[in-house]
Amino acid sequence: MVSRILGFGGQRFNRLLVLDCNPHADKSRKWRCLCDCGRETVALADNIMRGLTKGCGCRVKQGNFVHGMYGTREYRSWNMLVQRCTNPANDRWAQYGGRGIQVCQRWLEGFANFYADMGSRPPGTSIDRIDVDGNYEPGNCRWADAKTQARNTQRAAKRDIPQ
């Protein structure tokens, strides 16, 4: 193998393990690598060595490839709650982040923490804050069906206040 002669075969660069060298028709040197996610990829050797190419693209495609749950219902719920509380460009930010609703630091650090606290999302449910004015945090969140959530809104709370 050419890369063995060059001394790069078997070396690790970020999330890539160099397998061998693939000479390319345009004279650029490319390496065939194995990414930590298990996928093989071919990339320019110079980009790998300079740190411009760090993996196969799995983190871009899958968010956080470590948990392997990108695109699941739980991941989408977590991503949406983070967006509506932290991103002023989000359509629902005014009802959440704009009025002071926050996401606990543990959940902001990553989806894996959210999933460890909340577990799998049962069918027919979505994330619900028990105290509608409280933050997204383990003690204030649950998976709830639409009927439960309809009884647990700001409007419902205002109706229950004695006049």
C-alpha positions in Angstrom: 0.0 0.0 0.0 1.2 3.4 -0.9 0.2 5.0 2.4 2.2 2.4 4.3 5.3 3.6 2.4 4.4 7.2 3.2 3.9 6.3 6.8 0.3 7.4 7.2 -1.7 4.2 7.0 -3.1 3.3 10.4 -2.8 6.9 11.7 -5.8 8.7 13.2 -6.8 12.3 12.3 -9.8 13.5 14.3 -12.5 10.9 13.6 -10.8 9.4 10.6 -8.5 6.3 10.6 -6.4 6.3 7.4 -6.7 2.9 5.6 -4.7 3.5 2.4 -3.9 6.0 -0.3 -6.0 6.4 -3.4 -4.2 8.3 -6.1 -6.7 10.4 -8.1 -6.6 11.2 -11.9 -6.1 14.9 -11.2 -2.9 14.2 -9.4 -4.3 15.1 -5.9 -3.5 12.6 -3.2 -6.6 11.2 -1.6 -6.9 8.8 1.4 -9.4 6.1 2.0 -10.4 6.4 5.7 -12.7 4.7 8.2 -14.8 7.2 10.2 -15.6 6.6 13.9 -19.3 6.2 12.8 -18.3 3.1 10.8 -18.6 4.6 7.3 -15.7 4.6 4.8 -14.9 7.8 3.0 -12.3 9.2 0.6 -10.9 12.7 1.2 -8.0 14.9 0.2 -4.9 14.0 2.3 -4.0 17.7 2.7 -7.4 18.5 4.0 -7.3 15.6 6.5 -3.8 16.6 7.8 -4.8 20.3 8.1 -7.9 19.4 10.0 -10.3 20.7 7.4 -11.8 17.2 6.9 -12.5 15.7 10.3 -15.0 12.9 9.5 -17.2 11.5 6.7 -19.9 14.1 7.3 -21.8 12.0 9.7 -22.1 14.8 12.3 -23.5 17.2 9.7 -26.0 14.5 8.4 -26.9 13.0 11.8 -26.4 15.8 14.3 -24.6 13.8 16.9 -23.6 10.4 15.6 -22.7 9.2 19.0 -26.3 8.5 20.1 -27.5 7.5 16.6 -31.0 8.9 17.2 -30.9 11.8 14.8 -34.4 12.2 13.2 -36.2 10.1 15.8 -39.4 11.6 17.5 -37.4 12.1 20.7 -34.6 14.0 18.9 -37.1 16.2 17.0 -38.9 17.1 20.2 -35.6 18.0 21.9 -34.4 20.0 18.9 -37.7 21.9 18.6 -37.9 22.8 22.3 -34.3 24.1 22.2 -35.0 26.1 19.1 -38.1 27.8 20.4 -36.4 28.8 23.6 -33.0 29.9 22.3 -33.5 31.0 18.7 -35.2 34.4 18.2 -35.6 33.6 14.5 -37.9 30.6 15.5 -41.6 31.2 14.7 -42.6 30.2 18.2 -39.8 32.0 20.1 -42.1 34.8 21.4 -44.3 32.3 23.2 -41.2 30.5 24.8 -37.8 32.1 24.9 -39.3 35.6 24.4 -41.3 35.3 27.6 -38.5 33.8 29.6 -38.9 30.0 29.2 -35.5 28.4 29.3 -34.0 25.0 28.7 -31.9 23.5 31.6 -28.2 23.5 31.0 -28.0 19.7 31.1 -30.3 19.5 28.1 -28.6 22.2 26.3 -25.3 20.2 26.6 -26.8 17.5 24.3 -29.6 15.3 23.3 -28.2 12.3 25.2 -28.8 14.1 28.5 -32.4 14.9 27.5 -33.0 11.3 26.4 -31.5 9.9 29.6 -33.9 12.1 31.7 -37.1 11.7 29.5 -36.7 8.3 28.0 -38.6 7.1 24.9 -41.5 9.1 23.7 -44.7 7.0 23.9 -46.9 7.0 20.8 -49.5 9.8 20.7 -47.5 12.1 23.1 -45.3 15.1 22.9 -43.2 17.1 25.4 -45.3 19.0 28.0 -44.3 21.3 30.8 -46.2 20.6 34.0 -45.9 24.2 35.0 -46.7 26.1 31.8 -44.6 29.1 33.0 -41.7 26.9 34.1 -38.6 25.9 32.2 -37.8 22.8 30.2 -36.1 20.7 32.9 -36.5 17.1 34.2 -38.8 17.9 37.1 -41.1 20.0 35.0 -41.5 17.9 31.8 -43.4 14.8 30.8 -44.6 13.0 27.7 -48.3 13.9 27.5 -51.2 13.3 25.1 -53.1 16.1 23.3 -56.0 16.0 25.8 -53.7 16.4 28.8 -51.8 19.2 27.1 -55.1 21.0 26.1 -56.0 21.2 29.8 -52.5 22.5 30.7 -52.1 25.8 28.8 -51.8 29.5 29.7 -55.4 30.0 28.6 -56.6 27.1 30.7 -54.7 28.5 33.7 -56.3 32.0 33.3 -59.8 30.5 33.1 -59.2 28.7 36.4 -58.3 31.9 38.2 -61.3 33.1 40.4 -62.6 36.5 39.4 
